[in-house]
Structures are given as C-alpha cells and as structure tokens.
Amino acid sequence: MSNVHFIWWGPFNEEKCIAHPNAIADELNGTPHQLYYWCRIEDEPQFKRALRPRIKVVGIRMFQQLALSRTGIWNEPYCKGALDVLKRLDRHKAFSAVKDLMSLLILYLHGGLYLDTTVRLSPAPERMGKPNQQSLRDGLRALGDTPKLPVFGGEQPHQPLLYTPLAVSTGARDYDLGEDTVLQVPVLDVWALYSPAAHPVFETMVNGYVARAERVGVTRSGFTTNLQNFPEGVAPATFGVDLLKDVYGRDGRNELIGNLVIRSVLDGLLSGCPDETDQLAHRFGWPAVELPNMEKRSVLVPTLGITKEYHNSWRR
C-alpha cells in the first residue's frame, strides 16, 4: 500500500486543483492506497465539498501539523529549521515554494507518492509504444524501497555545495571561490516524487533546502549567513526576502524558488550514490517523455501512467 499525496497551498482554485485528483481517486477505487490532500485550514471546507470522499483532506493551521501524530519529529534540527523556512515563505506568499518544501517533508515523514494537482491520468493510447508503459494502478504496485522522480534526456551542471547566497539563488557556480567540483547531472523535475518514509535521501533533501534557504536569508531573522560576492546594487542582508518580494523582478523570484527545490533534490539524490553519479538517472529516475502536438506542454511518465500538464503558472 502507498500513500498518495496532493498539496494545494494558496487561494482555492477549482480549475487547477480538483479534477485530476478526483480522477486519480476514481482510478484507485478498490485499492488499499490512502489519498491525502494537504491545504490551508481556511480552505478545508471547500476541498471537502469538491473532492471525492475517499480523499482525506488535511487542513493545516500550523506547519507542525504536517507530522500528524509524530510530534516528536520537530526536535530534529533540520525539521525545526524546515518549520522556520516554511513560515517565512508563507509570509511572503511564495505558495509554490511552500508546496515544494512541504512535499519533501511529507514524504520524509509519511512516505508515499506526491503528485502535483495538474498531473493527470494518461490514457492507454497516449502511452502506447512507450517503454515500460503501464497504468497508475500497476505503477503503484511496482514501487519499491528507492526514491523516484521524473528525469529527462540531457544533463545540467550542478555544484553540490554552493557557498554564497547569489550562487544559491541562481543555481550557478560562484567562480570567486576556487575550483570546487561541478558535476553533470540529469535534468529532472519534482511534480511527481516517491519515497518510503524516513529515507535518508529525503532527509538530505530537507536538510539541503533549509541550508540553502538560510544561505539566502529566507529564515525567521531574514539575514543571510554569508555576505560575500554580491554584485553592485544588491542588498546582501535581505537578498532572499527581496527576491521573494520581486525587488529584482519576477524572473529573480522564480529562479530562486526553482533552484531551492531542484538543487536540494539533486543534493539528496547524489548522497544516495556518491561514487556513481553517472548512475543517478538509472537508480532514481522515471524516464519522462515530452508529448508532441499538445495544446499545453505535456510530459508523460509511462512507468506510472501519468502526464503532467503545464499551465503557464509556474512559481506563482
């Protein structure tokens, strides 16, 4: 049995957050899988009315409630740090960033499959001819002890340790710091994530997200932990918060939010195969295929029988 998790953080939007979770719930009727839908406490009544009865809606008033009955977990330093970062992101209405960190934390705490609300079931004709294609029911039965996520063809550079706030926000190497290792890693995304509970790879992801957020000042104090190597005109003491406030434009905000989660996830995956980085995609990846001639950009994961639809609303 696997838990299946959906998250919607921000104002209720029925067009983007209801139809696909309901269809997935219908597909999984008669299975033992437990479906959870995590949302803000003020939106809980609307979600309970709109979602299928078998989906358990969990309204959150305080982020500590993410642990459900496992309250002792907040004594762990990285979990306590995650609470501080979540509060800061929520305060600045960085709802997609809240969702990103919540997904990592929920999977670490409870295990299961996380899906974006814009992930739909892929019909059999769409999957036809793709390697290892199967339905979501069969894909869930095949999940094992190894974390998984969608990976694409091609590679991207990644520096496992980024030492300055500017480098964290852009995901790029800071050349003033010497010849630290830059790795070539697969291109991946985080709209579908799987992990057993308490997996050390996801612990590293949560830890990495908190450390990177602290590096740019997305913390309770609002101050960065490293004030080096900023370009002229950038206020280092409030750099991350200024990005969230769009002081440097929407692109800067999007870049920060995207790199916080992608780079932290990569750090976690690399911790799971430190001496075999060329095996990262094979070990942790579901091959993802972009579908041609679609009205919206759509990416299929044949081994799970799901397709992600992009709605041009990234990182709102």
C-alpha positions in Angstrom: 0.0 0.0 0.0 1.2 3.5 -0.8 0.1 6.9 0.4 -0.7 9.3 -2.4 -0.3 13.0 -1.5 -1.6 16.2 -3.2 -0.9 19.7 -1.9 -2.6 23.0 -2.7 -1.3 26.0 -0.8 -2.9 29.3 -1.6 -6.3 30.5 -2.6 -8.8 27.8 -3.6 -8.8 27.4 -7.4 -11.2 24.7 -8.5 -10.0 24.7 -12.2 -6.4 23.8 -11.2 -6.7 21.7 -8.1 -9.8 19.4 -8.2 -10.4 17.5 -11.4 -7.2 15.4 -11.7 -7.0 14.4 -8.0 -10.7 13.3 -8.3 -9.9 11.3 -11.4 -7.0 9.6 -9.7 -9.1 8.8 -6.7 -11.7 7.1 -9.1 -8.9 5.2 -10.8 -7.7 3.8 -7.4 -11.1 2.8 -6.1 -10.9 -0.7 -4.7 -7.2 -0.4 -3.9 -5.7 -0.1 -0.4 -3.9 3.2 -1.1 -4.7 6.1 1.1 -5.1 9.5 -0.6 -4.3 12.7 1.2 -4.9 16.3 0.2 -3.0 18.9 2.2 -4.2 22.5 2.2 -4.6 25.6 4.4 -7.1 25.2 7.2 -9.3 28.0 5.9 -9.7 26.2 2.5 -10.5 22.8 4.1 -14.4 23.1 3.9 -14.2 23.9 0.1 -11.9 21.0 -0.6 -14.0 18.6 1.4 -17.1 19.5 -0.7 -15.2 19.4 -4.0 -13.1 16.2 -3.6 -14.1 12.6 -3.6 -15.0 11.2 -0.1 -12.1 8.7 -0.2 -9.5 11.6 -0.3 -8.6 12.6 3.2 -8.4 16.4 3.4 -5.8 17.6 5.9 -6.3 21.3 6.7 -3.2 22.9 8.2 -3.3 25.8 10.7 0.3 25.4 11.8 3.0 23.6 9.9 3.7 21.4 12.9 0.5 19.6 11.9 2.3 18.1 8.9 3.7 15.4 11.3 0.1 14.3 12.2 0.7 12.1 15.3 4.5 12.2 15.0 5.0 15.3 17.1 8.4 14.4 18.4 9.9 14.8 15.0 10.2 18.6 15.5 13.0 18.0 17.9 15.2 17.1 14.9 17.3 20.2 13.9 16.5 20.0 10.2 12.8 19.6 10.8 12.8 22.5 13.2 14.6 24.5 10.5 12.1 23.5 7.9 9.3 25.0 10.0 11.1 28.3 10.2 11.6 28.3 6.4 8.0 27.4 5.7 6.7 30.2 7.8 9.0 32.7 6.1 7.9 31.5 2.6 4.3 31.6 3.5 4.6 35.1 4.9 5.8 36.3 1.5 3.1 34.3 -0.3 5.7 32.1 -2.1 3.0 29.4 -2.2 4.7 27.2 -4.8 7.9 27.2 -2.6 5.8 26.3 0.4 4.3 23.4 -1.6 7.8 22.3 -2.7 9.2 22.1 0.8 6.0 20.5 2.2 6.2 17.8 -0.4 9.8 16.8 0.7 8.9 17.0 4.3 5.6 15.0 3.9 7.3 12.2 2.0 10.1 12.1 4.6 7.6 11.9 7.5 4.9 9.6 5.9 6.3 8.2 2.7 4.3 7.6 -0.5 3.8 9.2 -3.9 3.4 13.0 -4.2 1.7 14.4 -7.4 1.0 17.9 -8.4 -2.6 18.7 -8.9 -2.0 19.3 -12.6 -0.8 15.7 -13.1 -3.5 13.7 -14.9 -4.0 10.0 -15.7 -2.5 9.1 -19.1 -5.0 7.1 -21.3 -3.7 3.9 -22.8 -3.5 5.2 -26.4 -1.2 8.0 -25.2 1.2 5.6 -23.6 1.1 3.1 -26.4 4.5 2.2 -27.7 6.4 3.8 -24.8 8.9 1.6 -22.9 7.6 0.0 -19.7 4.2 1.8 -20.0 1.5 0.8 -17.5 -1.4 2.2 -15.6 -1.1 4.1 -12.4 -2.5 1.1 -10.5 0.3 -1.1 -11.8 2.9 1.6 -11.3 2.0 2.0 -7.7 2.3 -1.8 -7.2 5.8 -1.7 -8.6 7.1 1.0 -6.2 9.9 -0.3 -4.0 12.4 1.0 -1.5 14.2 3.5 -3.7 13.1 7.2 -4.2 12.0 8.1 -7.7 11.2 11.2 -9.7 10.9 12.2 -13.4 14.1 12.6 -15.4 14.6 13.9 -18.9 17.2 13.4 -21.5 20.3 15.6 -21.3 22.4 16.9 -18.5 22.9 20.1 -16.4 25.7 21.3 -14.3 25.3 21.1 -10.5 27.6 22.2 -7.7 26.7 20.1 -4.6 27.8 22.9 -2.2 27.0 26.5 -3.1 28.7 28.8 -0.7 27.2 32.2 -1.4 23.6 33.5 -1.4 24.0 34.7 -5.0 25.1 31.2 -6.1 22.2 29.5 -4.3 19.6 31.8 -5.9 20.8 31.2 -9.4 22.0 27.6 -9.0 25.2 28.6 -10.7 28.8 28.2 -9.6 30.5 31.2 -7.9 33.9 31.4 -9.7 35.4 33.5 -7.0 35.5 30.6 -4.6 38.1 28.3 -6.4 37.9 25.1 -8.2 35.2 23.2 -6.5 33.7 20.2 -8.2 30.9 20.8 -10.7 29.0 17.7 -11.6 27.0 16.9 -14.7 23.6 15.6 -13.6 20.3 14.7 -15.2 17.6 17.2 -15.9 14.7 16.4 -13.6 11.5 17.8 -12.2 9.6 17.5 -8.9 5.9 17.3 -9.9 6.0 13.6 -9.1 8.0 12.3 -6.2 8.1 8.9 -4.5 9.9 7.8 -1.3 9.5 5.4 1.6 9.1 7.2 4.9 12.3 8.2 6.7 14.5 7.6 3.7 18.0 9.2 4.2 18.0 10.7 0.7 14.9 12.7 1.5 16.3 13.7 4.9 19.3 15.2 2.9 16.8 17.0 0.6 15.0 18.6 3.5 18.3 19.5 5.1 19.6 20.9 1.9 16.6 23.0 1.3 16.8 24.5 4.8 20.5 25.2 4.5 20.1 26.8 1.1 17.2 28.9 2.3 19.2 30.1 5.3 22.1 30.9 3.0 20.0 33.5 1.2 18.2 34.8 4.3 14.8 33.1 3.9 14.7 32.5 7.6 13.0 33.9 10.7 15.8 36.5 11.1 15.8 37.5 7.4 19.6 37.7 7.3 21.9 35.7 5.1 24.6 33.6 6.6 27.2 34.6 4.1 27.6 38.2 2.8 30.3 37.6 0.2 30.4 38.1 -3.6 27.3 40.2 -4.3 27.1 42.4 -7.4 26.8 46.1 -7.0 23.3 47.3 -6.1 22.3 44.1 -4.4 21.4 44.3 -0.7 23.0 41.2 0.8 21.4 41.4 4.2 17.9 40.9 2.8 18.8 39.2 -0.5 16.4 36.2 -0.4 13.5 38.2 1.0 14.0 40.9 -1.6 13.8 38.2 -4.3 10.6 36.9 -2.8 9.2 40.5 -2.8 10.1 40.9 -6.5 12.6 43.6 -5.8 14.7 42.3 -8.6 11.8 41.2 -10.8 9.6 38.1 -11.2 12.4 36.2 -13.0 14.6 36.5 -10.0 11.9 35.3 -7.7 11.1 32.3 -10.0 14.8 31.4 -10.3 15.3 31.4 -6.5 12.2 29.2 -5.9 13.0 26.8 -8.6 16.7 26.4 -7.7 15.9 26.0 -4.0 14.0 22.8 -4.6 15.8 21.4 -7.7 19.3 21.8 -6.2 18.3 20.4 -2.8 16.7 17.4 -4.5 19.9 16.9 -6.5 22.0 17.0 -3.4 19.8 14.3 -1.8 20.0 12.1 -4.8 23.7 12.5 -5.0 24.0 11.5 -1.4 22.4 8.2 -2.4 25.1 7.3 -5.0 28.1 9.5 -4.1 30.6 7.3 -6.1 28.3 6.6 -9.1 26.9 9.9 -10.2 26.6 8.6 -13.7 24.0 6.1 -12.3 21.8 8.8 -10.8 19.2 8.8 -13.5 19.1 5.0 -13.7 18.8 4.5 -10.0 16.3 7.3 -9.1 14.6 8.3 -12.3 11.4 7.6 -14.1 12.0 8.3 -17.8 9.9 11.3 -18.8 8.8 11.9 -22.4 7.5 15.2 -23.8 4.4 14.7 -25.8 4.3 16.4 -29.3 1.4 18.3 -30.7 -0.4 19.1 -27.4 -2.4 22.2 -26.7 -0.5 22.6 -23.4 3.1 21.4 -22.8 2.6 17.8 -21.5 5.2 15.4 -20.2 4.4 11.7 -19.8 5.9 9.2 -17.3 5.0 5.9 -18.9 6.0 3.7 -15.9 3.4 5.5 -13.8 0.7 6.1 -16.4 0.6 9.8 -15.6 1.1 13.0 -17.6 2.0 16.5 -16.3 0.2 19.4 -17.9 1.9 22.7 -17.7 -0.5 25.7 -17.3 2.0 28.6 -17.7 1.6 29.4 -14.0 5.0 28.2 -12.8 6.1 29.6 -9.5 3.2 31.9 -8.7 
